[in-house]
Amino acid sequence: MIQTLSVNASPAEVVDVLHRDGCVVVKSLAESKVCDLLEKELAPYLAAKRDEPPNNAPYGDEDFLPAKTRRIVGVIAKSRAYRTLVTHPVIMAVCDAMLLPNSASYQLCTTAALVPDPGSKAQALHREDQLWNLPSPHPVLEVATMWAISGFTIENGATHLVPGSNLWWDDRAARADEIIPAVMERGSLLLWTDHVLHGAGANRSNAPRFGAGAAYILGWLRQEENQYLAVPPELARTLPENLQKLVGYQLNGGLGFAGELGQDPIEMLRP
């Protein structure tokens, strides 16, 4: 099963489950007004995606990027509500506990809004750590999140995960009975770590399913989504400092200086 914690669960409880199972749901963490605002802000971008040809992504195939799924990236630049969600205190506390032991800082890896429309197929199970091709076992590299902006049900393709696969070797395949849908109410948050097998489910309902995802990685890893182009300096200057740092405008030890040798890039965003 995928353990579901109450909205009042402590970050320490979330971390304990993540270490054990690799995935967990926290119920009703986002207020309805934030979900409403996110839907409103992203509606024009999602409407434009309806006119795109099937599976028009620049890489990948139908197994990984199924047709009839609308995808928006660069979401920080597109939604104020999303900025609130990606800096939620529970997520920050979990990332502090799970990522800072192995890095001086952490940063955003990807931002996305995902809307599988009716008829979209299931995504192939995969692991986030495949990006860096590191042999397992290894420390946690990434904490991934998915907010339920609409309810996630078995029928509309709730994200599939394999609890416990965070502890498996790379070549261990999942049996059908080990693959569990992350059913959750609107406003709930799903978290999982990088070695967990997961993938979007097939939407067999008559309505879209709306999720907003973000992934957080060790500060010394290469980001999957180039945040410096997605959030260029002129936009980054308008953001709170904690979000500037998440985008990547910060030093990680001696990595990432800008301007003078050793200069923290966040100083270049200040007046």
Rosetta blueprint (number, residue, H / E / L):
1 M L
2 I L
3 Q L
4 T E
5 L E
6 S L
7 V L
8 N L
9 A L
10 S L
11 P H
12 A H
13 E H
14 V H
15 V H
16 D H
17 V H
18 L H
19 H H
20 R H
21 D H
22 G L
23 C E
24 V E
25 V E
26 V E
27 K L
28 S L
29 L L
30 A L
31 E L
32 S H
33 K H
34 V H
35 C H
36 D H
37 L H
38 L H
39 E H
40 K H
41 E H
42 L H
43 A H
44 P H
45 Y H
46 L H
47 A H
48 A H
49 K H
50 R L
51 D L
52 E L
53 P L
54 P L
55 N L
56 N L
57 A L
58 P L
59 Y L
60 G L
61 D L
62 E L
63 D L
64 F L
65 L L
66 P L
67 A L
68 K L
69 T E
70 R E
71 R E
72 I E
73 V E
74 G L
75 V H
76 I H
77 A H
78 K L
79 S L
80 R H
81 A H
82 Y H
83 R H
84 T H
85 L H
86 V H
87 T L
88 H L
89 P H
90 V H
91 I H
92 M H
93 A H
94 V H
95 C H
96 D H
97 A H
98 M H
99 L H
100 L H
101 P H
102 N H
103 S L
104 A L
105 S L
106 Y E
107 Q E
108 L E
109 C E
110 T E
111 T E
112 A E
113 A E
114 L E
115 V E
116 P E
117 D L
118 P L
119 G L
120 S L
121 K L
122 A L
123 Q L
124 A L
125 L L
126 H E
127 R L
128 E H
129 D H
130 Q H
131 L H
132 W L
133 N L
134 L L
135 P L
136 S L
137 P L
138 H L
139 P L
140 V L
141 L L
142 E E
143 V E
144 A E
145 T E
146 M E
147 W E
148 A E
149 I L
150 S L
151 G L
152 F E
153 T L
154 I L
155 E L
156 N L
157 G L
158 A L
159 T L
160 H E
161 L E
162 V L
163 P L
164 G L
165 S H
166 N H
167 L H
168 W L
169 W L
170 D L
171 D L
172 R L
173 A L
174 A L
175 R L
176 A H
177 D H
178 E H
179 I L
180 I E
181 P E
182 A L
183 V L
184 M E
185 E L
186 R L
187 G L
188 S L
189 L E
190 L E
191 L E
192 W E
193 T E
194 D L
195 H L
196 V L
197 L L
198 H E
199 G E
200 A L
201 G L
202 A L
203 N L
204 R L
205 S L
206 N L
207 A L
208 P L
209 R L
210 F L
211 G E
212 A E
213 G E
214 A E
215 A E
216 Y E
217 I E
218 L E
219 G L
220 W L
221 L L
222 R L
223 Q L
224 E L
225 E L
226 N L
227 Q H
228 Y H
229 L H
230 A H
231 V L
232 P L
233 P H
234 E H
235 L H
236 A H
237 R L
238 T L
239 L L
240 P L
241 E H
242 N H
243 L H
244 Q H
245 K H
246 L H
247 V H
248 G L
249 Y L
250 Q L
251 L L
252 N E
253 G L
254 G L
255 L E
256 G L
257 F L
258 A L
259 G L
260 E L
261 L L
262 G L
263 Q L
264 D L
265 P H
266 I H
267 E H
268 M H
269 L H
270 R L
271 P L
